[in-house]
Amino acid sequence: MAYFDAASAAPLHPVAQQALQASLSEGWADPARLYKEGRRARLLLDAAREAAAEAVGCRPDELSFTSSGTRAVHTGIAGALAGRRRAGRHLIVSAVEHSSVLHSAEAHEAEGGTVTQVPVDRAGRVAAASFGQALRPDTALACLQSANHEVGTEQPVAEVAEVCRAAGVPLLVDAAQSLGWGPVDGDWSLLAASAHKWGGPSGAGLLVVRKGVRFAVRGPVDERESGRAAGFENIPAIVAAAASLRAVRAEAAAEAVRLRELTERIRARVPRLVPDVEVVGDPVHRLPGIVTFSCLYVDGETLLHELDREGFSVSSGSSCTSSTLTPSHVLKAMGVLSEGNVRVSLPPGTAEEDVERFLAVLPGAVAGVREKLGAPAPRTAARTEELLLDALGKRCPIPVIELAKVIGDVPVGGTVRVLSDDEAARLDIPAWCAMREQEYVGEEPAETGTAYVVRRIS
Amino acid sequence: MAYFDAASAAPLHPVAQQALQASLSEGWADPARLYKEGRRARLLLDAAREAAAEAVGCRPDELSFTSSGTRAVHTGIAGALAGRRRAGRHLIVSAVEHSSVLHSAEAHEAEGGTVTQVPVDRAGRVAAASFGQALRPDTALACLQSANHEVGTEQPVAEVAEVCRAAGVPLLVDAAQSLGWGPVDGDWSLLAASAHKWGGPSGAGLLVVRKGVRFAVRGPVDERESGRAAGFENIPAIVAAAASLRAVRAEAAAEAVRLRELTERIRARVPRLVPDVEVVGDPVHRLPGIVTFSCLYVDGETLLHELDREGFSVSSGSSCTSSTLTPSHVLKAMGVLSEGNVRVSLPPGTAEEDVERFLAVLPGAVAGVREKLGAPAPRTAARTEELLLDALGKRCPIPVIELAKVIGDVPVGGTVRVLSDDEAARLDIPAWCAMREQEYVGEEPAETGTAYVVRRIS
């Protein structure tokens, strides 16, 4: 068995396990109390705060422990927006932020605020200049992740922070994916992170608000954690979170080199082993452990099941995956193929042989799914100049598979009109054209669904 | 050492410790994922939900796990108010609710809502009729604790639920103090509780919203826990919470009898062992493990330190305790003495000899504090008809101590005017009069502070 979904949650680091164990018997009491058990709990909490602040690179009194990374993001964004209410109600986020940031932005819009999404390039990276262009006199806050959770692309946080700082706008950094690897560079104002991404336990996140940043807590008052995290402190989880952050940091430099080599191997070899694959995400500015690729003519959920059966736990941003029918907003914003998407995120300590076994198993798994779905056979002779492909009611990846089957039926220069009511087609048909070197002419509204027009040029 | 502050946090139950341990290695993955580790986490989460729902007496799909009891209360009140927005914006709470409820009420008022506080009797108990009187056509929600956290008084939840139900108003019950002892009776609509009060771990609470209750989640959308608890589920804590709830329930009937006998012993003997003590809270409708009393002429914080030195961890609702300078709102609402307040809350398993040792140590501890503070010596002959006592700048319990010292200096029928700027005096001087059988004439604004007028009648 190999667990390759560290970007979602990492197994508990041995140090976290020990720390949790030890503090369960020492840290259960109320740290606000004056008696022995309370004082002991307070000491543990204070020590954890010191350790976490050192790892983040902030003052201990700037750091609050929250019950999760999501909660840290929600509280951080709401508090910074409320604190800067006088400046205005404009919020800037990148288009590839974590859902906790985008959902906060939606909530802000629902309350009458305005939001600008900064686009990313095909590698999933924002440009600092785009953030600069999005800034307005009424901008209250800007948000940027340190690195993307689906494709591993690192963002130019320090540059963006500088642009924001020059405009007097605070920058909130969602550092969930990167904090285990090192502190976030640059002059950011707020930072959120989640312990279970670095091998800490569930139930602990952190929110840093730099001194001098205007911040107004929303909702009911609570005196704990500077009023920024309501409810009884989960001290055992906090202690374990801080201990494991120190532990993974101590191993980070060496482990980053090792994992980067392993993901580089996947990046290089998957396109050679599997036909019709696109590796996505920035090849240079990227996290050590994440590699993401999309396979044409493949249903992500079926592929995940195949890989699970072979003993590999991976994740997918495909539209066909799990509870959701819309493709990952990240892949969409990047304009890359979303079908048959696989994210491999290696936890520290991943064995080389597991990666090799994954590379050995993947081609067969993809081929099996393609066969089941009836992926395109060799082309037949062309006949008509324009062909209408009715893919209404068919879900990703069927429309693209059918397009691939019939494109050979029109002569070079001829067109195929794909009728589809699947939202994923809007993304996947242009992406297929780019990969297959066919021309994507554009979309037109149809009586039912949308017509996507493709011209055969090869 | 004896820990007598279970109402604040209980030490981890051995079953919780085992469950936590076991689920740390099984329940760390994302339960929304399709692979093996995710499915395993999902199974643990589902089983915990079933077990907790059975203990509460609700359907599993009515129960969400939150990160704390405070969070459950905040989310429950905000969601119920938002869901009933069309009915109106009036909220009813009892005057002795937990701060999480009262802070939610303040936040609601700050947003333009209205709040009615239902008073309690001297035992800290509401009358169902008072709730009935508070109901208005625009009442959106009513909140009542199942039992009070400071004095242990049980509330008539079933009766109040019936009154609310008849008016079509949902009742939210804060069951934090009682859920370990048994399910909450009556036809309530929402319920909140906290695992670390029943020997579960920190980091887990629960919110129940009955089917058919209008509920609108506020803040950013999050798909986990029916949208009612944002952030990655803390499955090990949830599993441990459910397991320990079952475990304490299995022991509850026998342990309730045993603890009730021990607290009854304290209730009966403290007034005999220590002069000038008032035992507060309902003598009949009360939780098994909580007993609270207040000691005249005693500073709560100093007494807590004395008891801590003797090896007893207890809590205090006195104005002189810890970070806060205002006396407990609970004692204030009850109209009882707040100075020298001590709450003893016994965790299940408390040894009889620890209680006996507490009763042996208490009289000396109280006497020691009184001596340090210079509590009243025998009375001297009366001289003037009216005496002015300047206690400005002096903090609880000094004003009352000085009052007690000089009351004998005026003849029967004469008055003492106590000048004080200490907020606690407003509560403690009338309470002292009631205990000492002197007449409390009333208060008058003074140039600085307030003049409290007391007539000597004995």
Interface residues (C-beta under 8 A of the other chain):
Chain A: M1 Y3 D5 S8 A9 A10 P11 L12 Q17 L20 Q21 L24 S25 W28 A29 D30 A32 R33 L34 Y35 K36 E37 G38 S67 S68 G69 T70 R71 H74 A78 S99 S100 H103 S104 E106 A107 S194 H196 P201 S202 G203 G205 G219 P220 V221 D222 E223 A230 G231 F232 E233 N234 I235 P236 A237 E301 L304 H305 L307 D308 F312 S313 V314 S315 T321 S322 S323
Chain B: M1 Y3 D5 S8 A9 A10 P11 L12 Q17 L20 Q21 L24 S25 W28 A29 D30 A32 R33 L34 Y35 K36 E37 G38 S67 S68 G69 T70 R71 H74 A78 S99 S100 H103 S104 E106 A107 S194 H196 P201 S202 G203 G205 G219 P220 V221 D222 E223 A230 G231 F232 E233 N234 I235 P236 A237 E301 L304 H305 L307 D308 F312 S313 V314 S315 T321 S322 S323
